[in-house]
Amino acid sequence: MANNKVVLLDALPSLFGMRVRIALAEKGIKYEYKEEDLRNKSSLLLEMNPVHKKIPVLIHNGKSICESLIIVEYIDEVWNETTPLLPSDPYQKAQARFWADYVDKK
């Protein structure tokens, strides 16, 4: 499953998209980047994220994953043969998630 086509719908100024791009780079995952015009959203974006209609959206094997933190966790779980993105220790993992949430809200 991890070897299938990966597409990222994003816009370069997006900090949330940057989080996903960093995770993909850390894992060495090759992907197709599709720049979105947020004033004129593509039919692909609207189809792949019909609830929020926003970026980033990761498309893996034709299935969409939305919301940057969820995408990063998905990347870490699917491409688990390389170094994990989050610590294995539950406390350290909770701390990493706290700071990711803090950055999202500030």
PDB file as gemmi writes it, atoms N, CA and C in Angstrom:
CRYST1    1.000    1.000    1.000  90.00  90.00  90.00 P 1                      
ATOM      1  N   MET A   1       0.829  -1.208   0.000  1.00  0.00           N  
ATOM      2  CA  MET A   1       0.000   0.000   0.000  1.00  0.00           C  
ATOM      3  C   MET A   1       0.860   1.253   0.000  1.00  0.00           C  
ATOM      4  N   ALA A   2       1.968   1.255   0.711  1.00  0.00           N  
ATOM      5  CA  ALA A   2       2.778   2.463   0.848  1.00  0.00           C  
ATOM      6  C   ALA A   2       3.456   2.866  -0.453  1.00  0.00           C  
ATOM      7  N   ASN A   3       3.503   2.001  -1.451  1.00  0.00           N  
ATOM      8  CA  ASN A   3       4.186   2.324  -2.690  1.00  0.00           C  
ATOM      9  C   ASN A   3       3.271   2.939  -3.737  1.00  0.00           C  
ATOM     10  N   ASN A   4       2.027   3.155  -3.435  1.00  0.00           N  
ATOM     11  CA  ASN A   4       1.095   3.720  -4.401  1.00  0.00           C  
ATOM     12  C   ASN A   4       1.297   5.213  -4.571  1.00  0.00           C  
ATOM     13  N   LYS A   5       0.606   5.764  -5.544  1.00  0.00           N  
ATOM     14  CA  LYS A   5       0.737   7.171  -5.879  1.00  0.00           C  
ATOM     15  C   LYS A   5       0.265   8.069  -4.734  1.00  0.00           C  
ATOM     16  N   VAL A   6       1.047   9.107  -4.491  1.00  0.00           N  
ATOM     17  CA  VAL A   6       0.741  10.075  -3.442  1.00  0.00           C  
ATOM     18  C   VAL A   6       0.650  11.457  -4.086  1.00  0.00           C  
ATOM     19  N   VAL A   7      -0.432  12.165  -3.797  1.00  0.00           N  
ATOM     20  CA  VAL A   7      -0.653  13.515  -4.311  1.00  0.00           C  
ATOM     21  C   VAL A   7      -0.941  14.422  -3.122  1.00  0.00           C  
ATOM     22  N   LEU A   8      -0.369  15.625  -3.151  1.00  0.00           N  
ATOM     23  CA  LEU A   8      -0.636  16.608  -2.105  1.00  0.00           C  
ATOM     24  C   LEU A   8      -1.273  17.831  -2.730  1.00  0.00           C  
ATOM     25  N   LEU A   9      -2.490  18.149  -2.297  1.00  0.00           N  
ATOM     26  CA  LEU A   9      -3.157  19.393  -2.691  1.00  0.00           C  
ATOM     27  C   LEU A   9      -2.801  20.420  -1.628  1.00  0.00           C  
ATOM     28  N   ASP A  10      -2.197  21.536  -2.059  1.00  0.00           N  
ATOM     29  CA  ASP A  10      -1.644  22.479  -1.101  1.00  0.00           C  
ATOM     30  C   ASP A  10      -1.470  23.837  -1.765  1.00  0.00           C  
ATOM     31  N   ALA A  11      -1.069  24.807  -0.978  1.00  0.00           N  
ATOM     32  CA  ALA A  11      -0.675  26.127  -1.465  1.00  0.00           C  
ATOM     33  C   ALA A  11       0.580  26.504  -0.689  1.00  0.00           C  
ATOM     34  N   LEU A  12       1.608  26.961  -1.388  1.00  0.00           N  
ATOM     35  CA  LEU A  12       2.913  27.183  -0.749  1.00  0.00           C  
ATOM     36  C   LEU A  12       2.897  28.063   0.490  1.00  0.00           C  
ATOM     37  N   PRO A  13       2.090  29.102   0.590  1.00  0.00           N  
ATOM     38  CA  PRO A  13       2.163  29.887   1.826  1.00  0.00           C  
ATOM     39  C   PRO A  13       1.525  29.203   3.039  1.00  0.00           C  
ATOM     40  N   SER A  14       0.903  28.053   2.865  1.00  0.00           N  
ATOM     41  CA  SER A  14       0.194  27.384   3.955  1.00  0.00           C  
ATOM     42  C   SER A  14       1.155  26.752   4.959  1.00  0.00           C  
ATOM     43  N   LEU A  15       1.073  27.193   6.217  1.00  0.00           N  
ATOM     44  CA  LEU A  15       1.882  26.586   7.276  1.00  0.00           C  
ATOM     45  C   LEU A  15       1.416  25.163   7.579  1.00  0.00           C  
ATOM     46  N   PHE A  16       0.126  24.918   7.429  1.00  0.00           N  
ATOM     47  CA  PHE A  16      -0.400  23.571   7.656  1.00  0.00           C  
ATOM     48  C   PHE A  16       0.116  22.626   6.572  1.00  0.00           C  
ATOM     49  N   GLY A  17       0.170  23.115   5.349  1.00  0.00           N  
ATOM     50  CA  GLY A  17       0.738  22.328   4.264  1.00  0.00           C  
ATOM     51  C   GLY A  17       2.221  22.089   4.464  1.00  0.00           C  
ATOM     52  N   MET A  18       2.904  23.082   5.024  1.00  0.00           N  
ATOM     53  CA  MET A  18       4.338  22.929   5.282  1.00  0.00           C  
ATOM     54  C   MET A  18       4.582  21.774   6.245  1.00  0.00           C  
ATOM     55  N   ARG A  19       3.720  21.631   7.234  1.00  0.00           N  
ATOM     56  CA  ARG A  19       3.839  20.524   8.191  1.00  0.00           C  
ATOM     57  C   ARG A  19       3.804  19.191   7.441  1.00  0.00           C  
ATOM     58  N   VAL A  20       2.891  19.072   6.491  1.00  0.00           N  
ATOM     59  CA  VAL A  20       2.765  17.837   5.714  1.00  0.00           C  
ATOM     60  C   VAL A  20       3.975  17.652   4.802  1.00  0.00           C  
ATOM     61  N   ARG A  21       4.422  18.729   4.149  1.00  0.00           N  
ATOM     62  CA  ARG A  21       5.581  18.633   3.258  1.00  0.00           C  
ATOM     63  C   ARG A  21       6.831  18.203   4.042  1.00  0.00           C  
ATOM     64  N   ILE A  22       6.982  18.701   5.263  1.00  0.00           N  
ATOM     65  CA  ILE A  22       8.121  18.304   6.102  1.00  0.00           C  
ATOM     66  C   ILE A  22       8.028  16.818   6.441  1.00  0.00           C  
ATOM     67  N   ALA A  23       6.849  16.355   6.810  1.00  0.00           N  
ATOM     68  CA  ALA A  23       6.674  14.933   7.144  1.00  0.00           C  
ATOM     69  C   ALA A  23       6.982  14.049   5.939  1.00  0.00           C  
ATOM     70  N   LEU A  24       6.508  14.441   4.765  1.00  0.00           N  
ATOM     71  CA  LEU A  24       6.799  13.675   3.550  1.00  0.00           C  
ATOM     72  C   LEU A  24       8.301  13.644   3.270  1.00  0.00           C  
ATOM     73  N   ALA A  25       8.960  14.794   3.451  1.00  0.00           N  
ATOM     74  CA  ALA A  25      10.406  14.871   3.218  1.00  0.00           C  
ATOM     75  C   ALA A  25      11.168  14.015   4.236  1.00  0.00           C  
ATOM     76  N   GLU A  26      10.771  14.082   5.509  1.00  0.00           N  
ATOM     77  CA  GLU A  26      11.438  13.297   6.553  1.00  0.00           C  
ATOM     78  C   GLU A  26      11.350  11.801   6.271  1.00  0.00           C  
ATOM     79  N   LYS A  27      10.232  11.384   5.711  1.00  0.00           N  
ATOM     80  CA  LYS A  27      10.034   9.971   5.408  1.00  0.00           C  
ATOM     81  C   LYS A  27      10.584   9.593   4.028  1.00  0.00           C  
ATOM     82  N   GLY A  28      11.006  10.584   3.238  1.00  0.00           N  
ATOM     83  CA  GLY A  28      11.541  10.311   1.900  1.00  0.00           C  
ATOM     84  C   GLY A  28      10.484   9.855   0.914  1.00  0.00           C  
ATOM     85  N   ILE A  29       9.267  10.346   1.085  1.00  0.00           N  
ATOM     86  CA  ILE A  29       8.145   9.927   0.238  1.00  0.00           C  
ATOM     87  C   ILE A  29       8.066  10.829  -0.990  1.00  0.00           C  
ATOM     88  N   LYS A  30       8.067  10.206  -2.146  1.00  0.00           N  
ATOM     89  CA  LYS A  30       7.901  10.953  -3.393  1.00  0.00           C  
ATOM     90  C   LYS A  30       6.409  11.187  -3.598  1.00  0.00           C  
ATOM     91  N   TYR A  31       6.062  12.413  -4.018  1.00  0.00           N  
ATOM     92  CA  TYR A  31       4.654  12.745  -4.203  1.00  0.00           C  
ATOM     93  C   TYR A  31       4.507  13.777  -5.316  1.00  0.00           C  
ATOM     94  N   GLU A  32       3.297  13.836  -5.831  1.00  0.00           N  
ATOM     95  CA  GLU A  32       2.960  14.847  -6.828  1.00  0.00           C  
ATOM     96  C   GLU A  32       2.348  16.032  -6.090  1.00  0.00           C  
ATOM     97  N   TYR A  33       2.892  17.206  -6.331  1.00  0.00           N  
ATOM     98  CA  TYR A  33       2.399  18.423  -5.681  1.00  0.00           C  
ATOM     99  C   TYR A  33       1.447  19.128  -6.620  1.00  0.00           C  
ATOM    100  N   LYS A  34       0.258  19.446  -6.135  1.00  0.00           N  
ATOM    101  CA  LYS A  34      -0.721  20.199  -6.922  1.00  0.00           C  
ATOM    102  C   LYS A  34      -1.063  21.474  -6.174  1.00  0.00           C  
ATOM    103  N   GLU A  35      -0.609  22.582  -6.729  1.00  0.00           N  
ATOM    104  CA  GLU A  35      -0.858  23.905  -6.152  1.00  0.00           C  
ATOM    105  C   GLU A  35      -2.332  24.261  -6.312  1.00  0.00           C  
ATOM    106  N   GLU A  36      -2.939  24.708  -5.236  1.00  0.00           N  
ATOM    107  CA  GLU A  36      -4.345  25.120  -5.255  1.00  0.00           C  
ATOM    108  C   GLU A  36      -4.455  26.637  -5.239  1.00  0.00           C  
ATOM    109  N   ASP A  37      -5.360  27.158  -6.035  1.00  0.00           N  
ATOM    110  CA  ASP A  37      -5.731  28.571  -5.995  1.00  0.00           C  
ATOM    111  C   ASP A  37      -6.904  28.658  -5.023  1.00  0.00           C  
ATOM    112  N   LEU A  38      -6.653  29.205  -3.842  1.00  0.00           N  
ATOM    113  CA  LEU A  38      -7.680  29.182  -2.796  1.00  0.00           C  
ATOM    114  C   LEU A  38      -8.864  30.096  -3.095  1.00  0.00           C  
ATOM    115  N   ARG A  39      -8.697  30.994  -4.061  1.00  0.00           N  
ATOM    116  CA  ARG A  39      -9.827  31.838  -4.485  1.00  0.00           C  
ATOM    117  C   ARG A  39     -10.666  31.160  -5.559  1.00  0.00           C  
ATOM    118  N   ASN A  40     -10.095  30.140  -6.181  1.00  0.00           N  
ATOM    119  CA  ASN A  40     -10.792  29.408  -7.240  1.00  0.00           C  
ATOM    120  C   ASN A  40     -10.458  27.923  -7.057  1.00  0.00           C  
ATOM    121  N   LYS A  41     -11.082  27.286  -6.062  1.00  0.00           N  
ATOM    122  CA  LYS A  41     -10.746  25.923  -5.672  1.00  0.00           C  
ATOM    123  C   LYS A  41     -11.065  24.928  -6.784  1.00  0.00           C  
ATOM    124  N   SER A  42     -10.154  23.992  -6.973  1.00  0.00           N  
ATOM    125  CA  SER A  42     -10.316  22.994  -8.031  1.00  0.00           C  
ATOM    126  C   SER A  42     -11.428  22.012  -7.681  1.00  0.00           C  
ATOM    127  N   SER A  43     -11.956  21.383  -8.716  1.00  0.00           N  
ATOM    128  CA  SER A  43     -12.977  20.362  -8.492  1.00  0.00           C  
ATOM    129  C   SER A  43     -12.384  19.179  -7.725  1.00  0.00           C  
ATOM    130  N   LEU A  44     -11.083  18.912  -7.928  1.00  0.00           N  
ATOM    131  CA  LEU A  44     -10.433  17.832  -7.186  1.00  0.00           C  
ATOM    132  C   LEU A  44     -10.419  18.131  -5.684  1.00  0.00           C  
ATOM    133  N   LEU A  45     -10.064  19.367  -5.308  1.00  0.00           N  
ATOM    134  CA  LEU A  45     -10.075  19.738  -3.889  1.00  0.00           C  
ATOM    135  C   LEU A  45     -11.478  19.610  -3.311  1.00  0.00           C  
ATOM    136  N   LEU A  46     -12.477  20.105  -4.014  1.00  0.00           N  
ATOM    137  CA  LEU A  46     -13.852  20.044  -3.527  1.00  0.00           C  
ATOM    138  C   LEU A  46     -14.344  18.605  -3.399  1.00  0.00           C  
ATOM    139  N   GLU A  47     -13.870  17.743  -4.285  1.00  0.00           N  
ATOM    140  CA  GLU A  47     -14.241  16.327  -4.227  1.00  0.00           C  
ATOM    141  C   GLU A  47     -13.518  15.606  -3.087  1.00  0.00           C  
ATOM    142  N   MET A  48     -12.248  15.916  -2.902  1.00  0.00           N  
ATOM    143  CA  MET A  48     -11.436  15.204  -1.916  1.00  0.00           C  
ATOM    144  C   MET A  48     -11.616  15.727  -0.494  1.00  0.00           C  
ATOM    145  N   ASN A  49     -12.068  16.956  -0.333  1.00  0.00           N  
ATOM    146  CA  ASN A  49     -12.346  17.508   0.997  1.00  0.00           C  
ATOM    147  C   ASN A  49     -13.703  18.211   0.961  1.00  0.00           C  
ATOM    148  N   PRO A  50     -14.772  17.439   0.802  1.00  0.00           N  
ATOM    149  CA  PRO A  50     -16.101  18.055   0.653  1.00  0.00           C  
ATOM    150  C   PRO A  50     -16.634  18.703   1.930  1.00  0.00           C  
ATOM    151  N   VAL A  51     -16.092  18.334   3.085  1.00  0.00           N  
ATOM    152  CA  VAL A  51     -16.581  18.879   4.353  1.00  0.00           C  
ATOM    153  C   VAL A  51     -16.048  20.296   4.574  1.00  0.00           C  
ATOM    154  N   HIS A  52     -14.720  20.445   4.582  1.00  0.00           N  
ATOM    155  CA  HIS A  52     -14.116  21.749   4.877  1.00  0.00           C  
ATOM    156  C   HIS A  52     -13.680  22.518   3.632  1.00  0.00           C  
ATOM    157  N   LYS A  53     -13.458  21.791   2.513  1.00  0.00           N  
ATOM    158  CA  LYS A  53     -13.052  22.417   1.251  1.00  0.00           C  
ATOM    159  C   LYS A  53     -11.779  23.248   1.393  1.00  0.00           C  
ATOM    160  N   LYS A  54     -10.804  22.712   2.169  1.00  0.00           N  
ATOM    161  CA  LYS A  54      -9.565  23.457   2.367  1.00  0.00           C  
ATOM    162  C   LYS A  54      -8.364  22.528   2.247  1.00  0.00           C  
ATOM    163  N   ILE A  55      -7.202  23.136   2.164  1.00  0.00           N  
ATOM    164  CA  ILE A  55      -5.941  22.417   2.069  1.00  0.00           C  
ATOM    165  C   ILE A  55      -5.333  22.297   3.454  1.00  0.00           C  
ATOM    166  N   PRO A  56      -4.372  21.433   3.644  1.00  0.00           N  
ATOM    167  CA  PRO A  56      -3.844  20.447   2.710  1.00  0.00           C  
ATOM    168  C   PRO A  56      -4.720  19.197   2.667  1.00  0.00           C  
ATOM    169  N   VAL A  57      -4.615  18.492   1.540  1.00  0.00           N  
ATOM    170  CA  VAL A  57      -5.264  17.195   1.383  1.00  0.00           C  
ATOM    171  C   VAL A  57      -4.218  16.251   0.809  1.00  0.00           C  
ATOM    172  N   LEU A  58      -4.028  15.119   1.461  1.00  0.00           N  
ATOM    173  CA  LEU A  58      -3.153  14.078   0.946  1.00  0.00           C  
ATOM    174  C   LEU A  58      -4.035  13.038   0.281  1.00  0.00           C  
ATOM    175  N   ILE A  59      -3.687  12.688  -0.943  1.00  0.00           N  
ATOM    176  CA  ILE A  59      -4.426  11.639  -1.656  1.00  0.00           C  
ATOM    177  C   ILE A  59      -3.472  10.465  -1.823  1.00  0.00           C  
ATOM    178  N   HIS A  60      -3.830   9.352  -1.233  1.00  0.00           N  
ATOM    179  CA  HIS A  60      -3.004   8.146  -1.301  1.00  0.00           C  
ATOM    180  C   HIS A  60      -3.867   7.013  -1.826  1.00  0.00           C  
ATOM    181  N   ASN A  61      -3.452   6.469  -2.954  1.00  0.00           N  
ATOM    182  CA  ASN A  61      -4.213   5.376  -3.566  1.00  0.00           C  
ATOM    183  C   ASN A  61      -5.659   5.783  -3.845  1.00  0.00           C  
ATOM    184  N   GLY A  62      -5.838   7.054  -4.233  1.00  0.00           N  
ATOM    185  CA  GLY A  62      -7.171   7.550  -4.582  1.00  0.00           C  
ATOM    186  C   GLY A  62      -8.049   7.926  -3.405  1.00  0.00           C  
ATOM    187  N   LYS A  63      -7.541   7.758  -2.188  1.00  0.00           N  
ATOM    188  CA  LYS A  63      -8.319   8.078  -0.985  1.00  0.00           C  
ATOM    189  C   LYS A  63      -7.740   9.322  -0.337  1.00  0.00           C  
ATOM    190  N   SER A  64      -8.609  10.201   0.125  1.00  0.00           N  
ATOM    191  CA  SER A  64      -8.148  11.470   0.685  1.00  0.00           C  
ATOM    192  C   SER A  64      -8.063  11.430   2.202  1.00  0.00           C  
ATOM    193  N   ILE A  65      -7.034  12.129   2.709  1.00  0.00           N  
ATOM    194  CA  ILE A  65      -6.855  12.336   4.138  1.00  0.00           C  
ATOM    195  C   ILE A  65      -6.750  13.842   4.317  1.00  0.00           C  
ATOM    196  N   CYS A  66      -7.530  14.400   5.233  1.00  0.00           N  
ATOM    197  CA  CYS A  66      -7.602  15.846   5.430  1.00  0.00           C  
ATOM    198  C   CYS A  66      -7.153  16.213   6.845  1.00  0.00           C  
ATOM    199  N   GLU A  67      -6.795  17.470   7.020  1.00  0.00           N  
ATOM    200  CA  GLU A  67      -6.325  18.051   8.278  1.00  0.00           C  
ATOM    201  C   GLU A  67      -4.866  17.655   8.518  1.00  0.00           C  
ATOM    202  N   SER A  68      -4.013  18.641   8.638  1.00  0.00           N  
ATOM    203  CA  SER A  68      -2.570  18.421   8.648  1.00  0.00           C  
ATOM    204  C   SER A  68      -2.077  17.451   9.727  1.00  0.00           C  
ATOM    205  N   LEU A  69      -2.552  17.575  10.950  1.00  0.00           N  
ATOM    206  CA  LEU A  69      -2.085  16.669  12.005  1.00  0.00           C  
ATOM    207  C   LEU A  69      -2.514  15.230  11.735  1.00  0.00           C  
ATOM    208  N   ILE A  70      -3.712  15.056  11.220  1.00  0.00           N  
ATOM    209  CA  ILE A  70      -4.199  13.719  10.871  1.00  0.00           C  
ATOM    210  C   ILE A  70      -3.369  13.153   9.719  1.00  0.00           C  
ATOM    211  N   ILE A  71      -3.034  14.006   8.748  1.00  0.00           N  
ATOM    212  CA  ILE A  71      -2.208  13.576   7.616  1.00  0.00           C  
ATOM    213  C   ILE A  71      -0.832  13.128   8.107  1.00  0.00           C  
ATOM    214  N   VAL A  72      -0.220  13.903   8.998  1.00  0.00           N  
ATOM    215  CA  VAL A  72       1.108  13.551   9.524  1.00  0.00           C  
ATOM    216  C   VAL A  72       1.056  12.215  10.263  1.00  0.00           C  
ATOM    217  N   GLU A  73       0.030  11.998  11.068  1.00  0.00           N  
ATOM    218  CA  GLU A  73      -0.104  10.717  11.767  1.00  0.00           C  
ATOM    219  C   GLU A  73      -0.288   9.578  10.769  1.00  0.00           C  
ATOM    220  N   TYR A  74      -1.071   9.821   9.724  1.00  0.00           N  
ATOM    221  CA  TYR A  74      -1.284   8.812   8.676  1.00  0.00           C  
ATOM    222  C   TYR A  74       0.046   8.461   8.003  1.00  0.00           C  
ATOM    223  N   ILE A  75       0.812   9.487   7.623  1.00  0.00           N  
ATOM    224  CA  ILE A  75       2.116   9.275   6.987  1.00  0.00           C  
ATOM    225  C   ILE A  75       3.003   8.418   7.887  1.00  0.00           C  
ATOM    226  N   ASP A  76       3.018   8.743   9.166  1.00  0.00           N  
ATOM    227  CA  ASP A  76       3.863   8.018  10.116  1.00  0.00           C  
ATOM    228  C   ASP A  76       3.435   6.556  10.242  1.00  0.00           C  
ATOM    229  N   GLU A  77       2.139   6.292  10.188  1.00  0.00           N  
ATOM    230  CA  GLU A  77       1.636   4.928  10.325  1.00  0.00           C  
ATOM    231  C   GLU A  77       1.830   4.105   9.051  1.00  0.00           C  
ATOM    232  N   VAL A  78       1.599   4.712   7.897  1.00  0.00           N  
ATOM    233  CA  VAL A  78       1.691   3.971   6.636  1.00  0.00           C  
ATOM    234  C   VAL A  78       3.145   3.703   6.256  1.00  0.00           C  
ATOM    235  N   TRP A  79       3.980   4.710   6.361  1.00  0.00           N  
ATOM    236  CA  TRP A  79       5.391   4.564   6.001  1.00  0.00           C  
ATOM    237  C   TRP A  79       6.203   4.355   7.286  1.00  0.00           C  
ATOM    238  N   ASN A  80       5.907   3.258   7.961  1.00  0.00           N  
ATOM    239  CA  ASN A  80       6.490   2.986   9.278  1.00  0.00           C  
ATOM    240  C   ASN A  80       7.829   2.264   9.214  1.00  0.00           C  
ATOM    241  N   GLU A  81       8.335   1.990   8.020  1.00  0.00           N  
ATOM    242  CA  GLU A  81       9.620   1.301   7.911  1.00  0.00           C  
ATOM    243  C   GLU A  81      10.801   2.254   8.097  1.00  0.00           C  
ATOM    244  N   THR A  82      10.532   3.554   8.125  1.00  0.00           N  
ATOM    245  CA  THR A  82      11.597   4.530   8.378  1.00  0.00           C  
ATOM    246  C   THR A  82      11.411   5.117   9.778  1.00  0.00           C  
ATOM    247  N   THR A  83      12.311   5.981  10.172  1.00  0.00           N  
ATOM    248  CA  THR A  83      12.287   6.583  11.503  1.00  0.00           C  
ATOM    249  C   THR A  83      10.923   7.212  11.792  1.00  0.00           C  
ATOM    250  N   PRO A  84      10.343   6.930  12.955  1.00  0.00           N  
ATOM    251  CA  PRO A  84       9.047   7.514  13.297  1.00  0.00           C  
ATOM    252  C   PRO A  84       9.128   9.030  13.458  1.00  0.00           C  
ATOM    253  N   LEU A  85       8.042   9.691  13.127  1.00  0.00           N  
ATOM    254  CA  LEU A  85       7.961  11.145  13.277  1.00  0.00           C  
ATOM    255  C   LEU A  85       7.689  11.538  14.725  1.00  0.00           C  
ATOM    256  N   LEU A  86       6.988  10.687  15.449  1.00  0.00           N  
ATOM    257  CA  LEU A  86       6.673  10.951  16.851  1.00  0.00           C  
ATOM    258  C   LEU A  86       7.417   9.959  17.740  1.00  0.00           C  
ATOM    259  N   PRO A  87       7.744  10.372  18.953  1.00  0.00           N  
ATOM    260  CA  PRO A  87       8.416   9.446  19.883  1.00  0.00           C  
ATOM    261  C   PRO A  87       7.500   8.268  20.231  1.00  0.00           C  
ATOM    262  N   SER A  88       8.077   7.150  20.619  1.00  0.00           N  
ATOM    263  CA  SER A  88       7.266   5.988  21.003  1.00  0.00           C  
ATOM    264  C   SER A  88       6.788   6.091  22.453  1.00  0.00           C  
ATOM    265  N   ASP A  89       7.517   6.826  23.290  1.00  0.00           N  
ATOM    266  CA  ASP A  89       7.127   7.012  24.683  1.00  0.00           C  
ATOM    267  C   ASP A  89       5.827   7.823  24.756  1.00  0.00           C  
ATOM    268  N   PRO A  90       4.791   7.305  25.424  1.00  0.00           N  
ATOM    269  CA  PRO A  90       3.497   7.994  25.469  1.00  0.00           C  
ATOM    270  C   PRO A  90       3.581   9.438  25.990  1.00  0.00           C  
ATOM    271  N   TYR A  91       4.399   9.675  27.031  1.00  0.00           N  
ATOM    272  CA  TYR A  91       4.523  11.031  27.563  1.00  0.00           C  
ATOM    273  C   TYR A  91       5.168  11.962  26.537  1.00  0.00           C  
ATOM    274  N   GLN A  92       6.267  11.523  25.944  1.00  0.00           N  
ATOM    275  CA  GLN A  92       6.937  12.351  24.942  1.00  0.00           C  
ATOM    276  C   GLN A  92       6.043  12.591  23.727  1.00  0.00           C  
ATOM    277  N   LYS A  93       5.263  11.583  23.340  1.00  0.00           N  
ATOM    278  CA  LYS A  93       4.327  11.731  22.223  1.00  0.00           C  
ATOM    279  C   LYS A  93       3.255  12.763  22.580  1.00  0.00           C  
ATOM    280  N   ALA A  94       2.752  12.721  23.804  1.00  0.00           N  
ATOM    281  CA  ALA A  94       1.753  13.699  24.253  1.00  0.00           C  
ATOM    282  C   ALA A  94       2.340  15.111  24.234  1.00  0.00           C  
ATOM    283  N   GLN A  95       3.598  15.248  24.645  1.00  0.00           N  
ATOM    284  CA  GLN A  95       4.252  16.563  24.621  1.00  0.00           C  
ATOM    285  C   GLN A  95       4.385  17.080  23.184  1.00  0.00           C  
ATOM    286  N   ALA A  96       4.776  16.218  22.268  1.00  0.00           N  
ATOM    287  CA  ALA A  96       4.889  16.616  20.857  1.00  0.00           C  
ATOM    288  C   ALA A  96       3.530  17.056  20.316  1.00  0.00           C  
ATOM    289  N   ARG A  97       2.485  16.318  20.666  1.00  0.00           N  
ATOM    290  CA  ARG A  97       1.132  16.693  20.210  1.00  0.00           C  
ATOM    291  C   ARG A  97       0.676  18.000  20.855  1.00  0.00           C  
ATOM    292  N   PHE A  98       1.034  18.218  22.117  1.00  0.00           N  
ATOM    293  CA  PHE A  98       0.698  19.479  22.787  1.00  0.00           C  
ATOM    294  C   PHE A  98       1.284  20.654  22.014  1.00  0.00           C  
ATOM    295  N   TRP A  99       2.590  20.572  21.675  1.00  0.00           N  
ATOM    296  CA  TRP A  99       3.241  21.691  20.997  1.00  0.00           C  
ATOM    297  C   TRP A  99       2.703  21.883  19.583  1.00  0.00           C  
ATOM    298  N   ALA A 100       2.345  20.813  18.911  1.00  0.00           N  
ATOM    299  CA  ALA A 100       1.727  20.937  17.576  1.00  0.00           C  
ATOM    300  C   ALA A 100       0.380  21.645  17.704  1.00  0.00           C  
ATOM    301  N   ASP A 101      -0.393  21.289  18.713  1.00  0.00           N  
ATOM    302  CA  ASP A 101      -1.686  21.936  18.947  1.00  0.00           C  
ATOM    303  C   ASP A 101      -1.482  23.414  19.330  1.00  0.00           C  
ATOM    304  N   TYR A 102      -0.489  23.688  20.149  1.00  0.00           N  
ATOM    305  CA  TYR A 102      -0.178  25.060  20.568  1.00  0.00           C  
ATOM    306  C   TYR A 102       0.138  25.923  19.342  1.00  0.00           C  
ATOM    307  N   VAL A 103       0.982  25.411  18.460  1.00  0.00           N  
ATOM    308  CA  VAL A 103       1.346  26.149  17.252  1.00  0.00           C  
ATOM    309  C   VAL A 103       0.103  26.393  16.398  1.00  0.00           C  
ATOM    310  N   ASP A 104      -0.773  25.399  16.303  1.00  0.00           N  
ATOM    311  CA  ASP A 104      -2.009  25.562  15.516  1.00  0.00           C  
ATOM    312  C   ASP A 104      -2.868  26.707  16.045  1.00  0.00           C  
ATOM    313  N   LYS A 105      -2.928  26.835  17.365  1.00  0.00           N  
ATOM    314  CA  LYS A 105      -3.849  27.807  17.969  1.00  0.00           C  
ATOM    315  C   LYS A 105      -3.239  29.176  18.196  1.00  0.00           C  
ATOM    316  N   LYS A 106      -1.927  29.305  18.089  1.00  0.00           N  
ATOM    317  CA  LYS A 106      -1.289  30.605  18.319  1.00  0.00           C  
ATOM    318  C   LYS A 106      -0.891  31.181  17.004  1.00  0.00           C  
TER     319      LYS A 106                                                      
END                                                                             
